[in-house]
Amino acid sequence: MSRKTDERAALDFEQARFKAFLSRLAAFFSGRPLRLLSYEEVREKLHLGGPIYRGVQEVPLEKIVGSLNRYHQFDRAFLPLDDSLAERWQRVAHAFYKEISLPPVVLYKVGEVYFVVDGHHRVSVARQQGQKFIEAEVRECQTRVNITPDLKPEDLEILHEKVHFLERTNLDRLRPEARIRLTIPDGFSRMLEHIAVHRYFMGIDLGRPVSEEEAVTHWYDTVYLPVVEIIRESGILSEFPGRTEGDLYLWVMDHQRYLVEVFGKPLQPPEEAARNFLQEVEK
């Protein structure tokens, strides 16, 4: 019986390695994320807090997309990428067939995703066996931005900018309902510039110093939100797959500046600038 179990475990590993090969080919042609996320890279980029112990839980395997220190040994589906993993992987598979109880894996939770601290082979075998959940000891890391399982490593730079934006503006605390998403590199840096300019002209209009907090909320309420509301009403976002309301806001502001700098037109109110932009798009 043990020999048959060993043979099944070895066959499972071979199949997992072949799936990893096919997955690599599919990722090349589709552009979907393949590499596991590195926890250390995410921690550095997103300025994570914690971790805080959350106890033992049943965690969906599809939400485990990263690793503390073995992100080069498994792909995003936790398929093994190296034959050197065979011996330990097969021991775990052997335990699975023998119904031997293994300890919970250890995971860090960040947003909606999880990173393996201990138990990479157990996660890999569980996914290969078609399990949907795994028992895990979870420690949650605090973050000011959300992470979802479809996150690509290259998206981290934009999230890094968003964290800096929130640390500077505290918009997530001043306006908890605000959900600004961007796909444009340097977009959040440009928004910080918008707020700085807005603060300057507020001070001139009011004839007094304006605090950064006051400028942030006034910019969000009277500039950003009116533009976004017009974008929503128009339904124009459907014409730009993969883009966000925040992206279109930046395009509206770029268009407004273009009209001022190239044609010498007077600066338009945000709502008028948005409508003018939509008219240009629809032509």
Secondary structure as UniProt FT lines:
FT   HELIX           2..30
FT   STRAND          37..38
FT   HELIX           39..46
FT   STRAND          49..60
FT   HELIX           61..63
FT   STRAND          64..67
FT   TURN            71..73
FT   STRAND          74..75
FT   TURN            76..77
FT   HELIX           83..85
FT   HELIX           86..97
FT   TURN            98..99
FT   STRAND          105..110
FT   TURN            111..112
FT   STRAND          113..118
FT   HELIX           120..128
FT   TURN            129..130
FT   STRAND          133..142
FT   TURN            149..150
FT   HELIX           153..155
FT   HELIX           156..169
FT   HELIX           171..174
FT   TURN            176..177
FT   TURN            185..186
FT   HELIX           187..206
FT   HELIX           212..219
FT   HELIX           220..224
FT   HELIX           225..234
FT   HELIX           236..239
FT   TURN            241..242
FT   HELIX           245..263
FT   HELIX           270..282
//
